[in-house]
């Protein structure tokens, strides 16, 4: 992942428990999770992409945290209670 503009606006918050959250300090958009930029692997939030994601959904993660009013689509994608299960 490469930030082309606005890298001076990117902030990372590391809570005492859990993984780091990286966001835009101007608009609050959640950009990355899971240790970006130090980690070899990180999650990129769809809101960080310039173009809409066109690929197939392969899995749904953290489904145990699904809000009671949310419904996952019946898309055949594998479901995990936590990431990397």
HELIX and SHEET records of a PDB file:
HELIX    1   1 UNK A    7  UNK A    9  5                                   3    
HELIX    2   2 UNK A   46  UNK A   48  5                                   3    
HELIX    3   3 UNK A   63  UNK A   65  5                                   3    
SHEET    1   A 4 UNK A  10  UNK A  13  0                                        
SHEET    2   A 4 UNK A  21  UNK A  24 -1                                        
SHEET    3   A 4 UNK A  30  UNK A  33 -1                                        
SHEET    4   A 4 UNK A  43  UNK A  44 -1                                        
SHEET    1   B 2 UNK A  59  UNK A  60  0                                        
SHEET    2   B 2 UNK A  78  UNK A  79  1                                        
END                                                                             
